Amino acid sequence: MTVQRMDNVGIVVEDLDAAIAFFVELGLDLEGRATIDGDWSGRVTGVPGQQVEIAMMRTPDGHSRLELSWFLAPSVVADHRNAPVNAFGYLRVMFTVHDLDATLVALEAHGAALVGEVVRFEDAYRLCYIRGPEGLLLGLAEELG
């Protein structure tokens, strides 16, 4: 059995509107927004009685999606938003961008801040990590050449 594709990465946020605005500024498109609830959804996630507002964001090439979730019920039980780069578990999402410097300037207006510095990896990429809305860790890469 082999994987056919990766459908999406999910991120739980506290301010769904701000997260949508940030990822739209980054270049993703809002594909749809909905409230998910009902017995079936709790059976899938193991969180009975859940009610979640989601926004599905799509990359411009149409191949990748980011699902932003805001839990209305039950209350969020853990907060990993400010975990350091060497923490266990899912850490960050990496995006390839056209112009890294312009992207950083645009995202600063949405509260983004560099974690370290912009570095060059050989002759292939300029890379950096940023903290976005709510401290979410993102990687940005600009292809060189």
Secondary structure as UniProt FT lines:
FT   STRAND          9..12
FT   HELIX           16..26
FT   STRAND          29..37
FT   HELIX           39..45
FT   TURN            48..49
FT   STRAND          51..58
FT   TURN            60..61
FT   STRAND          65..73
FT   TURN            81..82
FT   TURN            85..86
FT   STRAND          93..97
FT   HELIX           100..108
FT   TURN            109..111
FT   STRAND          113..114
FT   STRAND          119..121
FT   TURN            122..124
FT   STRAND          125..131
FT   HELIX           133..135
FT   STRAND          137..143
//
